[in-house]
């Protein structure tokens, strides 16, 4: 399957995601967000959870905060 065929097949979905302001690379951080919510439910402090996840996913703490803000937002 070519890139064109893939985009053409998913054109409507991609259009809706784009209109909602979803960045195409955000799929990479779905697990990070899930892990954060699990840690918070388990009683960990937010700053500790962010530090752990930054290390685990090889991103900065500032990036984790930005991702959490973006992924928790409503569409």
C-alpha positions as CSV (number, residue, x, y, z in Angstrom):
1,X,0.0,0.0,0.0
2,X,1.4,3.4,-0.9
3,X,1.3,6.5,1.3
4,X,-1.3,8.0,-1.1
5,X,-3.6,5.0,-0.8
6,X,-3.3,5.0,3.0
7,X,-4.1,8.8,3.2
8,X,-6.9,8.5,0.7
9,X,-8.5,5.5,2.5
10,X,-8.4,7.4,5.9
11,X,-9.1,10.9,4.5
12,X,-12.3,11.5,6.5
13,X,-10.7,10.4,9.7
14,X,-7.6,12.4,9.2
15,X,-9.7,15.5,8.3
16,X,-11.7,15.1,11.6
17,X,-8.6,14.7,13.6
18,X,-7.0,17.7,12.0
19,X,-10.1,19.8,12.6
20,X,-10.0,18.8,16.3
21,X,-6.5,20.0,16.6
22,X,-5.0,16.5,17.2
23,X,-1.4,16.3,16.2
24,X,-0.4,13.2,14.2
25,X,2.4,12.3,16.6
26,X,0.2,12.3,19.7
27,X,-0.5,8.6,19.3
28,X,3.0,8.0,20.6
29,X,2.1,9.3,24.0
30,X,-1.2,7.5,24.7
31,X,0.7,5.0,26.9
32,X,2.4,7.9,28.8
33,X,-1.0,9.4,29.5
34,X,-2.4,6.0,30.6
35,X,0.6,5.5,32.9
36,X,0.2,9.0,34.4
37,X,-3.5,8.4,35.2
38,X,-2.6,5.0,36.8
39,X,0.1,6.6,38.9
40,X,-2.2,9.4,40.1
41,X,-4.9,6.9,41.0
42,X,-2.4,4.9,42.9
43,X,-1.6,8.0,45.0
44,X,1.6,9.2,43.6
45,X,2.2,13.0,43.5
46,X,2.0,14.6,40.1
47,X,5.5,15.9,40.2
48,X,6.9,12.5,40.9
49,X,4.8,10.9,38.2
50,X,6.0,13.4,35.7
51,X,9.6,12.9,36.6
52,X,9.3,9.1,36.3
53,X,7.5,9.3,33.0
54,X,9.9,11.8,31.6
55,X,12.7,9.3,32.3
56,X,10.7,6.3,31.1
57,X,9.7,7.9,27.8
58,X,12.9,9.8,27.2
59,X,11.3,13.3,27.1
60,X,11.7,16.4,29.3
61,X,9.4,17.0,32.2
62,X,8.2,20.1,30.4
63,X,7.2,17.9,27.5
64,X,5.3,15.6,29.8
65,X,3.4,18.5,31.3
66,X,2.5,19.8,27.8
67,X,1.4,16.4,26.6
68,X,-0.7,15.8,29.7
69,X,-2.4,19.2,29.2
70,X,-3.0,18.6,25.5
71,X,-4.2,15.0,25.8
72,X,-6.5,15.7,28.8
73,X,-8.2,18.6,26.9
74,X,-11.6,18.1,25.4
75,X,-12.2,17.9,21.7
